[in-house]
Amino acid sequence: MKPPLLSRLHRGAARRPWGVLSALGALLLCCLLLAPGLVVDQDMLRLMPGGPRRDELRTLVDDFTLLSQVVLHIEASEPDEDGLIAASDAAAARLRASGGFRRVEAGLDPDEKFKTWDAVFPHRFQLAPQEVTAAALSDAGLARAMSRVRDTMASPASAFFEEALLRDPLELTEAALRAALARGNVFDVDLVRDHLLSRDRRHALVLAVPEEAGLGLGAAVDVAAAAREAAAAAREAAPGIRAEALGAPVYADESARAIKKDVWASVPVSIAAILGLLVLVLRGPRGAGGMGTGLRAAVLVFVPAAGGALVALGTLAAATGTIHGVSLAFGAALVGVSVDYGVHLVVHTRRRRAMGGPDLAVASAVGETSRSLVTGLLTTLAAFGILLLSPSTGMRELGLFAVAGVFGAFVLAVVAVPLLYPRWVDRVAAPREFPEPLGDPIARAAGLAARHRRVTLALFAAFGLGSAVAASGVDFDGDIRNLDSRSEALQQAEKRLQDAFGAAGTAGVVIAAGEDVDAALARNDLVHDILAREGPAAEVTAVASLSGILPSAGRQASRVAAALAAAGPDPGARLAAAATGAGLVPGAFAPFLADLDALRAGAAPPLRPGDLAGTALQSLVEARISEKEGSAKVLTLVDLPPRMDDLGAFPPALEASLRQVPGTVVFSWAGLANEVIAQVRHDLARLLAVGLAGVAALLLMTYRRPGPALRALLPSALALVAVAAWLSMRGIGFNLANACSVVLILGMGVDYGIFVVDALARGDVEEELRGTGSSVAISALTTVLGFGSMATSSNGAVASLGEAIIVGLTTAAAASLLLLPALEPRRAARGAGERAA
C-alpha cells in the first residue's frame, strides 16, 4: 500500500533536514521584511457589500470635504462669553497654524465680515428671501424702514452706517446674510461678537475643513492630532473650559488607535495563555524533563503557528499593501487556529513513544494523522476560501489572510515539527508514558456518552432544538456605525454637541448633479423647494441647503423680478412718502432707487461661487459643491425623523418626490441599513450553501461513504445553529463582520469531527480518544484563547466576530467529543466488553 502523503513528505524532508528548514526560514524572513510595510486601514466601507448605496456613500466621502469636517465643541459651566471667545480664538489660531485645513471658522473676523457684506450687498435683491423682499417693499414695510433709519441716524455712530443706510434702507443685505447662515448651517448658532455661540451662551463652536476630502487613515491621524492640540489650546486659554474634538477624522483616528491598542494589549495575553496551556498539557513525565519538555513542545507547535500569521501578513503586503483592522485582530486568532496541526502531531507522537525511539514515534504519528490533517486542511481552506467570493472587499481580504496563514502554518508544522521533535523535545532513551492531563477525563466522558447513547442523543437533540428555536429570532444589523470603535466618552461628547447646537444634520443627504455648477444649483433649488414644501409633514427637523446662500442664476433672476413687481411702477414716490412721514429728506435715498433702476435695466449680474472668495460664506459653498470635469454636484444635509432605532430615514413619499429631480441621489443611514441587511442575508445564505457543499464534497471524496462524512460534518452544523441562537439572545444580530463567522466555524469546527471520526474508526472509543480527544480539546482551547482577544475588542466588528466563533467552536468541540462517540454504539460496546474481559 502506498504510504500516506505526509509520510512521504516526512521521509523526503528527513533526508535533507537542514536544507528544508533553511528554505522555510528564508520564506519567513521574506515575510518578515514585507510585513512592516502594511498600512492598517479602518475604513468600514470595505466591509460593506457592493451596491448603489455603497457607491453613494463613497461619493459622499470622496467628493465633499464637509463630511470630513472637524468640530471643536467648547463648553463653559455657566454663561461666559469672554471665556468662550478667548478659547475659540486660541483653538482657531492653533488649527490655522497646523496648515492642514482649507478653512477654519470660529465666527467672523472683521476682514471677513466686511468682505462678506461687500460680496452680498450688490446681490441683496437676488439673495434675500422673496417673502422678505415683498414685505419690505410694501407700504407698511417702507414706513417701518424709514422709522428705523431715522432712529439709527440719531445715534452717535450714525456716520459709520450712513452710506449703507442710504443704499440699503430696507436692510435686505442683513436679511440675505441671516437667511444664508440659517439655511446653510447644520448647527443652530448665534453670532455673538462675531463668534459662533449657542443661544444660552455656554457653548462655542470652531469648524475646520481639511484640505482634502475622503481622508485616508494617515491624513486623518494628522488632522485628528491637530484637532486635539487645538482643543488643548482652548482649555489653556480660559479656566474652567471643556474643549472636545469631534468629526470623521477624529473617529477614524480613534478607531485605528483602539484596534492597535486591542492588538498590543490583548494579543500578548492570548499568546501567553496559549503558551501556558501548551506547556501544561504537553509537559513530560517526572524525571524526563517535566515542565521543561512541555515548554520545548509548546515552542515547537507555537512557532509554525506564529509563522503562519507572518506568512499571512507577508501575503497581504505583497498583494495589497494594506490590512483592515478586522484582519489584523484576526492574526492572534489565526495563531490559535494554526497551533492545531502541531498539537495533533505532538500528542500522537507522545502516544506512540512506547513503540521505541523518538524517530520511530514521529514516523508512526505522521502516518496515523496524515489523512486527518490533510482532510482538515482542505476543508478549512475550502471554508475560508469561500470568503474570497464575498462582494465585500474587507471579507475577501480576511479570506486571503486566513487561507495564506492556515496553509503556511500547515506546511511549517508538518515539515518542521517531525524534523525537530526528536532533536528538540524528546531525547529520552527509554520509552516512557507521558501524562495526559486532558486525555483521561475526555476519554472517560466519551466512553460514558457512548455507553448511554440514548441519553446523550436526547440531550444533544434538546440542545439543537432549543438553539434552533432561539436562532429563529436572530436579526440582521446593517448599521455600519455599530461596527466602529467609537468609545463611550466620544459618544457622550457627540450627544453634548447635539444638545447644545441642535441636530447634526447628517442623517440624510441629497446630492443634486448637473453638467456644470449652475445646472447643479438649479436642481438643488428644486430639492430645497420639495424639502420646504413636504418636509414639515414628513417630520423633517432641519435642512442645510445652498439654496439660501447661492441660488442658481435662474432663481436669482426670479427673485429680482419679484422684487421689481413688489416695488411697483413708481417706487420713488412711495419711498418719498414714507421718508417724509418719518421726517427724513426723500432725496437722500437716491442711491437705493438707482440700484432698483439698475435691476430693471438688467445691469446686476447674478452671484457666482467665485464672488464669495475670502468671505465667511466661502467655506459653506466650497464644502457643498464638488466640481469635476464635465459634471458638478451640490450637497444638501437633512435631519430626519428616526425610523429604525436611531437611524434617520427619508419617508417614502418624500424620497420619491426628491428622486423625481433629474440627476439626484437621495441617501440616508436607514436606506443604507436596509440594503446592507438584504445583502447580508443573501450573502450569508450563499456563502453557507457553497461552504457546506464544498466541505461535504471533500468529506465524501475522503471517506467514500456518506455515513462518516455526515458524522464529521454534524458538529459544525450544530455549532452554526448555536451561534445564531447566541447572537439572538445577546441581541447582536448578524452584521457585516460576524456573518463570515459561519464559514470560519464550518472550516475550523469540521476538523474536530474529522479527527474523532478517524479515531473511532481505528478502534476502542476510550483508548483512541485518550490521544485524539486530548489533541482536539487542546486545539479547541488554543483557538478559543486566540479568539478571546477578538471578543474583548472595543471594535464592534472584531468583538462580534470573535464572540460568534468562540461559541461555535466550543459547541463543535463538545459535539465531536461526546456526540460522535454516541453514534458508534456497537464499537463502544465492543470496547467496553474487551476491557471488562
Salt bridges, closest charged atoms under 4 A:
ASP41 OD2 - ARG46 NH1 2.98
ASP43 OD2 - ARG58 NH2 2.66
GLU56 OE1 - ARG53 NH1 3.73
ASP62 OD1 - ARG58 NH1 3.81
ASP63 OD1 - LYS628 NZ 2.93
ASP63 OD2 - LYS633 NZ 3.07
GLU75 OE2 - ARG202 NH2 3.51
GLU75 OE1 - ARG242 NE 3.32
GLU81 OE1 - ARG193 NH1 3.50
GLU81 OE2 - ARG201 NE 3.49
ASP82 OD1 - ARG193 NH1 2.93
ASP89 OD1 - HIS195 NE2 2.69
ASP111 OD2 - LYS115 NZ 3.45
GLU112 OE2 - ARG103 NH2 2.56
GLU131 OE2 - ARG183 NH2 3.80
ASP139 OD1 - ARG574 NE 2.98
ASP151 OD1 - ARG150 NE 3.50
ASP168 OD1 - ARG124 NE 3.55
GLU171 OE1 - ARG148 NE 3.25
GLU174 OE2 - ARG178 NE 3.38
ASP188 OD1 - ARG199 NH2 2.73
ASP190 OD1 - ARG199 NH1 2.70
ASP190 OD2 - ARG201 NH1 3.27
ASP194 OD1 - LYS113 NZ 3.33
ASP200 OD2 - ARG202 NH1 3.99
GLU244 OE2 - ARG242 NH1 3.72
GLU244 OE2 - ARG496 NH2 2.32
ASP253 OD2 - ARG228 NH1 2.54
ASP253 OD2 - ARG257 NE 2.86
GLU368 OE1 - HIS348 NE2 3.86
GLU368 OE2 - ARG352 NH2 2.28
GLU368 OE2 - ARG762 NE 3.99
GLU397 OE1 - ARG46 NH2 2.52
ASP426 OD2 - ARG353 NE 2.40
ASP440 OD1 - ARG770 NE 2.76
ASP479 OD1 - ARG481 NE 3.20
ASP484 OD2 - ARG486 NH2 3.16
GLU494 OE2 - ARG486 NH1 2.82
ASP499 OD2 - LYS495 NZ 3.07
ASP518 OD1 - ARG608 NH1 3.72
ASP529 OD1 - HIS528 ND1 3.91
ASP529 OD2 - ARG555 NH2 2.62
GLU534 OE2 - ARG533 NH2 3.85
ASP595 OD2 - ARG124 NH2 2.69
ASP595 OD1 - ARG167 NH2 3.09
ASP597 OD1 - ARG600 NH1 3.56
ASP646 OD1 - ARG481 NH2 3.46
GLU655 OE2 - ARG53 NH2 3.57
GLU655 OE2 - ARG659 NH2 3.04
ASP683 OD1 - HIS682 ND1 3.33
ASP683 OD1 - ARG686 NH2 3.72
ASP758 OD1 - ARG371 NH2 2.97
ASP764 OD1 - ARG835 NH1 2.45
GLU766 OE2 - ARG451 NH1 2.81
GLU766 OE2 - ARG835 NH2 3.54
GLU767 OE2 - ARG351 NH2 3.00
GLU767 OE1 - ARG770 NH1 3.23
GLU768 OE1 - ARG762 NE 3.19
GLU803 OE2 - ARG730 NE 2.64
GLU824 OE2 - ARG711 NH2 3.31
GLU824 OE1 - ARG827 NH1 2.82
GLU834 OE2 - ARG830 NE 3.95
